[in-house]
Structures are given as C-alpha cells and as structure tokens.
Amino acid sequence: MNDSLLFSLEAGVATIRFNRPQVFNSVNKEVALALQQRLRECQQNPEVRAVLLTGTGKAFCAGQDLAEITGPDSPEVAEIVEQLYNPIVELIRALDKPVVAAVNGVAAGAGANLALACDIVVARESASFIQAFSKIGLIPDSAGTYFLPRLVGLQRATALMMTGDKVSAPEAMQMGMIYKTFADDQFDAEVDALTRKLAAMPTKGLAYTKQLLNGTFSNTLTQQLRAEADYQLRAGSTADYKEGVSAFMEKRQPTFTGQ
C-alpha cells in the first residue's frame, strides 16, 4: 500500500486515514483502489471489530482529484464513479463491523458522501460538508442522492445539492446529517473513545443491526418484522449473547469477544 492512505490496527480498531493533505485529501485512482483493498481486508480480518475512516491535515476528503480527470487521455467521470467510488460505498455498507467516519475538516463532493455512507459520522466543530458537484456541472454521486435525502429529508437535500451551500458541522448535527460534533481540542480523544467502545461490543449483533438498517427503507413493515425475528434468532445463538446475559445476571461488566 502507499503513503497516500495510511492504515493501522490497535485494540480492535482499524484506522484508515486519507493522507494527501497537500490536495485536501482528494482521491485519485491509487487511493480509491487502496481504500477498496483495505475495506476488504477489514472484512476478512477477525481482529478488526470496528473501522475508522478519517483524514490528515485540514480536510477529511475533498472528493475526486480533478487533475486526474482533466487531461486529454483521462477516463470518463462515469467510469471513475463506477470503478472507484461505487465499490467503496458498497464495501462500507456490506462490512459486518461498524464503520465510523471522523470528519476532521472539510468533506466535499464525493468526500462528503463517502462519510455519509458510514454507519456513524462525527465531526470536529470546525469541520464542514459541501455537496460541491453543482459548482462544476456534475450530479451528486457516491450514493449522495440515496443517503442525504434519507438523513435530512428531500427538500433540504435538494437545496443543499443544487446550491452547493456549505454546511457547518453543528448545522449538520442539528439537521440529522451526522451523529455528533466534538470540540476541536477534544476531537481525537472522543473519536478514540467511541471507536474503542464499538470495538469492545458484540460485533455480530452490531453487524445484524446494520444489515437490518440496510433494508429498512425498502421493506414493508411485515418484511422488516420477519427480518428482525430472523436476525434475533441469529443474535441469540452467539457467544456474546450468552456472555451478555451471564454478565447481567452476575451484575458485572460483560467481556465480549465478537463471536
């Protein structure tokens, strides 16, 4: 792997960090393919129990590196979307471990929408989100038109996508786009605490919850009730369920193993 995308694994938390601060962590083909590979590795590695996606420097991710798609032999934008960004979104949503986006700075274009595809999004108070596509005549991609209306409603999503207005992190939290904001000087500590907490929880139960949420907007009530019953049966057969019940009965803190 390359230095443009950093990876580390500690205490069950796999940290994937965009590392092109000189171009606000914009994504080129090399970074996108490396991110796809890291997400696959996180899926396959049982030591990984939570994933953190964040950036270095002043930006989380400024989206596609336009320098890569403006030359005479550059690929079509649609090709970039289909081969690079769509697989990332699908890998995030299929990953059977919680994925946290820690937005440390500006998240623009595809960078904003990759964050919104994650399970939990937190941000520095000084961070911001921009649906920047309309500013260069493109449409929101990377599942932005899927997730943003579901998070903030159709009217607000439409306005944000058409105007390209910047949304501060506190505004994003207020409108339900993200989970929480943290003061800049407390951001790293709060993100570390959140991801370590998730990594110590019953991983399979969290995965089943995620799979249920993936289907909730397309299922009928009856279908969702049946799916809940199915996944509850699976959750009830895990070692972590047995540990959770035992710990409750014995009035102690549970020690979950992710099994």
Secondary structure, 3 states (H helix, E strand, C coil): CCCCEEEEEECCEEEEEECCHHHCCCECHHHHHHHHHHHHHHHHCCCCCEEEEEECCCEEECCECHHHCCCCCCCCHHHHHHHHHHHHHHHHHHCCCCEEEEECCEEECHHHHHHHCCCEEEEECCCEEECHHHHHCCCCCCCHHHHHHHHHCHHHHHHHHHHCCEEEHHHHHHCCCCCEEECHHHHHHHHHHHHHHHHCCCHHHHHHHHHHHHHCCCCCHHHHHHHHHHHHHHHCCCHHHHHHHHHHHCCCCCCCCCC
